[in-house]
Amino acid sequence: MTMMNRDHSPRIRTLIAEDEPLAAESLAEWVGQLPQLELVAVCNDGASALAQIRALQPGLVLMDIQMPGMTGLQVLRALAQQPNTSGPAVIFTTAYDEHALTAFELHAVDYLLKPFSHDRFVEAVEHALQVLERLDGAATNPTLNPALEALEHPPEAPLTRILVRDQGKIFPLHVDAIEYLRSDAKYTAIASRGRQFLVRLPISSFEQRLDPQRFLKLQRSCIVNLDCVEAMTPDESSQLVVQMRDGTRFTASREVSKKLREQSI
């Protein structure tokens, strides 16, 4: 996998927080192979990682979750609670898949489940660099936290993938493969290629981060991928019934139905 060319961009200061010596060594080697990154520290516990992040202010942190002293999640929470400070983009590297959804809720840029390949590592770093590049002006704003801004300012950071669970495994689902999303109590059901995945986040968490040119909110509890819509037909109340390619049907709200009719040629 080839990283995008950033020959004229400053190197991103990178910190590794990993308590397994072999894993830390491998990560350091991979970081050293990327000209876009500069390794500034390797920490083997959560407390030292938090202290070094505050002292060195790296742009990117590769962090394990289960570490002595503090977990990676606790470190990220502590960073998020600091007022008037900028924070790094965080990629979690862990052998525990049960923390993936929590990491997503804490706005981690990516989540690498051990053992992961070099290509997957490079993909995650590239994603992080894209987030940092979009927020390149953050240095002039002392209150801006790049890791949080990626979600708090949706136009600057559209979703490219969502972490979903299936049969005890966590894997990234690319947004292009999503057919529709609908709310299910505190969860969101995501439909893709004949399968449905429950994500422990409200549908509102996704609404502002999906490409509005492709995804349409039909009603409070439903968002559809327009590329997967088979047809739209009015019902007796003049509301549009949207039929998906898999046969599922949703009724658009009156307001959305009106807008869709106005946009039709």
Backbone torsions as a table, in degrees:
resi	resn	phi	psi	omega
1	MET	NA	136.5	-175.5
2	THR	-105.0	129.9	177.6
3	MET	-78.3	151.9	177.8
4	MET	-66.3	152.3	-175.6
5	ASN	-75.8	120.8	177.0
6	ARG	-132.5	44.2	-174.4
7	ASP	-59.4	-29.2	-176.0
8	HIS	-100.6	9.0	179.6
9	SER	-99.9	147.5	176.8
10	PRO	-64.5	149.4	178.9
11	ARG	-70.1	143.7	-178.3
12	ILE	-85.5	119.6	178.0
13	ARG	-65.0	126.4	-171.3
14	THR	-125.4	134.9	178.2
15	LEU	-119.8	139.3	177.0
16	ILE	-110.2	129.4	174.8
17	ALA	-120.0	103.7	-172.7
18	GLU	-154.5	124.2	-175.7
19	ASP	-90.9	-7.9	176.1
20	GLU	-91.7	114.8	-174.2
21	PRO	-55.4	-43.8	-178.9
22	LEU	-66.2	-40.5	178.8
23	ALA	-65.6	-41.5	178.9
24	ALA	-63.9	-40.2	179.4
25	GLU	-64.4	-42.2	179.3
26	SER	-64.5	-44.1	179.3
27	LEU	-62.6	-42.3	178.9
28	ALA	-61.3	-39.7	178.8
29	GLU	-65.2	-43.7	-179.5
30	TRP	-66.9	-39.2	176.5
31	VAL	-61.5	-41.8	-179.8
32	GLY	-64.5	-21.4	179.4
33	GLN	-82.0	-11.0	-177.8
34	LEU	-103.0	115.5	-177.2
35	PRO	-66.0	-16.9	179.9
36	GLN	-76.4	-15.8	-173.7
37	LEU	-112.5	149.6	174.5
38	GLU	-128.3	114.9	-179.6
39	LEU	-75.4	123.1	-177.1
40	VAL	-110.8	-19.8	-179.6
41	ALA	-167.9	151.0	172.2
42	VAL	-126.9	121.2	-178.5
43	CYS	-115.2	148.3	-177.3
44	ASN	-114.7	12.9	173.4
45	ASP	-154.1	163.0	-174.3
46	GLY	-66.6	-40.4	-177.6
47	ALA	-63.9	-44.9	179.2
48	SER	-68.1	-33.4	177.3
49	ALA	-62.3	-46.0	178.7
50	LEU	-61.2	-44.4	-179.3
51	ALA	-63.9	-42.7	-178.2
52	GLN	-71.3	-34.8	176.7
53	ILE	-63.8	-42.6	178.4
54	ARG	-66.1	-36.2	-177.1
55	ALA	-79.3	-42.8	-172.9
56	LEU	-94.5	-19.1	179.3
57	GLN	49.6	59.0	178.0
58	PRO	-69.4	157.2	176.6
59	GLY	-84.5	-25.9	-177.0
60	LEU	-134.2	136.9	177.1
61	VAL	-127.4	127.6	173.3
62	LEU	-103.4	111.4	-167.2
63	MET	-132.5	130.6	171.7
64	ASP	-72.0	160.5	178.5
65	ILE	-93.9	-50.4	-179.2
66	GLN	-86.7	99.4	178.7
67	MET	-132.8	157.7	177.5
68	PRO	-63.1	148.4	175.2
69	GLY	84.4	-70.9	178.3
70	MET	-132.7	143.9	174.3
71	THR	-79.3	163.9	176.7
72	GLY	-60.7	-35.0	178.1
73	LEU	-65.0	-39.4	178.1
74	GLN	-66.7	-36.9	177.1
75	VAL	-62.4	-45.8	-178.7
76	LEU	-65.5	-38.8	177.2
77	ARG	-63.3	-40.8	179.7
78	ALA	-64.0	-39.8	178.6
79	LEU	-65.6	-38.9	-178.1
80	ALA	-68.2	-22.7	-177.9
81	GLN	-86.8	-5.8	-179.7
82	GLN	-78.3	118.2	178.4
83	PRO	-78.1	150.2	173.7
84	ASN	56.8	35.8	176.2
85	THR	-135.3	151.1	175.3
86	SER	-91.2	154.5	-177.3
87	GLY	-131.4	165.4	-176.3
88	PRO	-84.6	165.0	165.0
89	ALA	-79.0	134.8	-174.6
90	VAL	-117.8	129.4	171.8
91	ILE	-113.6	119.4	177.5
92	PHE	-83.5	139.4	177.1
93	THR	-126.4	112.4	-171.7
94	THR	-154.5	159.6	176.8
95	ALA	-95.7	1.6	-173.9
96	TYR	-111.0	107.9	-176.2
97	ASP	-75.2	-17.3	-175.3
98	GLU	-69.1	-11.6	-179.0
99	HIS	-95.9	0.5	-173.3
100	ALA	-61.2	-44.7	-177.3
101	LEU	-68.7	-36.7	176.1
102	THR	-63.8	-41.0	178.2
103	ALA	-60.4	-40.9	178.8
104	PHE	-63.3	-43.3	180.0
105	GLU	-63.6	-29.8	178.6
106	LEU	-86.6	7.0	173.4
107	HIS	71.5	30.2	171.5
108	ALA	-62.7	145.9	-178.8
109	VAL	-70.9	-37.3	179.9
110	ASP	-157.1	171.2	-175.4
111	TYR	-142.4	109.7	-178.8
112	LEU	-100.0	119.8	-178.4
113	LEU	-94.3	117.9	-178.6
114	LYS	-67.9	143.6	-6.5
115	PRO	-81.3	134.3	179.9
116	PHE	-115.4	154.1	-176.3
117	SER	-82.2	165.5	176.1
118	HIS	-63.2	-38.8	178.6
119	ASP	-61.6	-41.4	179.4
120	ARG	-66.6	-36.7	176.0
121	PHE	-61.7	-48.1	-179.5
122	VAL	-62.6	-39.6	178.3
123	GLU	-60.4	-43.4	179.9
124	ALA	-65.6	-41.6	178.7
125	VAL	-64.4	-42.0	178.5
126	GLU	-60.7	-41.1	177.3
127	HIS	-61.3	-44.4	179.4
128	ALA	-63.1	-40.9	180.0
129	LEU	-65.8	-34.8	177.3
130	GLN	-65.5	-41.2	177.0
131	VAL	-62.3	-46.1	-178.9
132	LEU	-66.3	-35.4	179.5
133	GLU	-66.1	-40.0	178.1
134	ARG	-66.4	-25.5	-178.4
135	LEU	-107.0	31.5	-173.9
136	ASP	-61.6	-24.6	-180.0
137	GLY	-82.7	3.1	-175.3
138	ALA	-63.0	-26.1	-176.2
139	ALA	-62.0	-24.6	-179.8
140	THR	-87.7	-3.5	-179.2
141	ASN	-119.3	103.1	-174.4
142	PRO	-67.2	-11.6	-178.7
143	THR	-98.4	0.8	-173.8
144	LEU	-88.7	128.2	176.4
145	ASN	-113.3	106.2	-175.8
146	PRO	-54.2	-39.3	-177.7
147	ALA	-64.3	-33.7	179.6
148	LEU	-87.2	-35.6	-178.4
149	GLU	-61.2	-27.2	-179.5
150	ALA	-57.5	-30.2	177.5
151	LEU	-102.3	-33.0	-173.5
152	GLU	-74.2	-21.2	177.4
153	HIS	-121.7	80.1	-171.7
154	PRO	-56.6	-35.7	-179.0
155	PRO	-61.6	-24.4	-177.7
156	GLU	-87.7	-15.0	-174.7
157	ALA	-143.6	73.8	178.1
158	PRO	-66.3	149.0	178.8
159	LEU	-66.3	139.4	173.1
160	THR	-113.2	-24.4	179.2
161	ARG	-153.6	157.0	176.7
162	ILE	-129.1	135.4	178.2
163	LEU	-80.9	124.1	-180.0
164	VAL	-126.5	157.6	-179.5
165	ARG	-111.0	137.8	177.5
166	ASP	-151.1	121.3	178.4
167	GLN	52.9	44.8	176.0
168	GLY	80.2	3.8	-179.4
169	LYS	-117.9	149.7	175.3
170	ILE	-107.6	132.9	176.1
171	PHE	-147.6	154.5	-179.9
172	PRO	-80.8	130.7	176.1
173	LEU	-105.3	119.0	-179.5
174	HIS	-68.3	140.5	-176.1
175	VAL	-59.1	-34.6	-179.6
176	ASP	-58.7	-25.0	-177.5
177	ALA	-87.7	-4.6	-179.4
178	ILE	-79.2	129.6	178.3
179	GLU	-93.7	-43.1	175.4
180	TYR	-163.4	161.7	176.5
181	LEU	-127.3	139.6	174.7
182	ARG	-143.3	146.2	-175.3
183	SER	-77.2	146.7	178.3
184	ASP	-141.7	88.2	-174.9
185	ALA	58.0	-120.0	-179.3
186	LYS	-87.7	0.9	-177.1
187	TYR	-109.6	166.5	170.9
188	THR	-120.7	126.7	176.0
189	ALA	-90.4	125.0	-178.4
190	ILE	-112.1	122.1	-178.9
191	ALA	-98.5	133.1	179.1
192	SER	-154.6	118.7	173.7
193	ARG	51.5	49.7	176.0
194	GLY	80.2	4.9	179.7
195	ARG	-125.3	157.1	177.6
196	GLN	-128.0	139.0	-178.7
197	PHE	-125.1	135.5	177.2
198	LEU	-95.6	127.7	178.2
199	VAL	-116.9	133.7	-175.1
200	ARG	-81.1	57.8	176.4
201	LEU	-144.6	145.9	176.9
202	PRO	-69.8	156.3	-177.7
203	ILE	-63.1	-25.3	178.6
204	SER	-64.0	-23.2	178.7
205	SER	-67.4	-23.8	-177.3
206	PHE	-99.1	-27.1	-170.4
207	GLU	-51.5	-51.1	-174.9
208	GLN	-81.2	-4.2	-177.5
209	ARG	-110.8	5.0	176.6
210	LEU	-99.1	145.5	-178.1
211	ASP	-59.6	114.4	-177.3
212	PRO	-67.2	-16.6	176.5
213	GLN	-75.8	-18.3	-177.3
214	ARG	-114.7	-39.2	-175.5
215	PHE	-103.9	136.3	-177.5
216	LEU	-126.4	129.9	175.3
217	LYS	-82.8	109.5	-178.3
218	LEU	-79.1	-34.8	-178.2
219	GLN	-158.6	178.6	-175.3
220	ARG	-57.1	-32.0	-172.6
221	SER	-111.0	15.0	-174.5
222	CYS	-148.6	132.0	174.0
223	ILE	-128.0	132.6	-178.4
224	VAL	-120.0	151.5	172.3
225	ASN	-86.7	114.6	-176.0
226	LEU	-61.2	-25.0	177.8
227	ASP	-67.8	-16.8	-177.3
228	CYS	-106.8	11.1	179.4
229	VAL	-87.6	129.5	179.2
230	GLU	-84.8	-45.8	-178.5
231	ALA	-164.5	162.4	174.7
232	MET	-130.6	126.2	-179.7
233	THR	-132.5	141.5	-179.4
234	PRO	-74.8	144.3	175.0
235	ASP	-95.3	-169.4	-177.0
236	GLU	-64.2	-22.7	179.4
237	SER	-97.0	9.7	-179.3
238	SER	69.3	13.1	172.6
239	GLN	-86.9	143.1	-176.6
240	LEU	-79.6	131.2	173.0
241	VAL	-97.6	118.4	-176.1
242	VAL	-97.2	120.8	178.5
243	GLN	-103.3	124.1	178.4
244	MET	-83.8	165.0	-179.0
245	ARG	-63.7	-24.6	179.0
246	ASP	-86.5	3.6	177.9
247	GLY	97.0	-12.8	178.9
248	THR	-67.0	142.2	-179.6
249	ARG	-122.6	140.9	176.5
250	PHE	-132.3	145.0	176.2
251	THR	-100.2	122.4	179.3
252	ALA	-72.6	150.1	177.1
253	SER	-64.2	164.8	-179.4
254	ARG	-60.5	-42.2	-179.4
255	GLU	-63.6	-46.3	-180.0
256	VAL	-66.6	-39.9	178.5
257	SER	-59.5	-42.8	178.9
258	LYS	-62.3	-44.7	-179.7
259	LYS	-64.2	-39.9	179.9
260	LEU	-65.5	-40.3	178.0
261	ARG	-65.4	-38.1	179.7
262	GLU	-66.8	-30.0	-178.0
263	GLN	-85.0	-15.4	-178.2
264	SER	-71.9	147.6	-178.3
265	ILE	-89.0	NA	NA
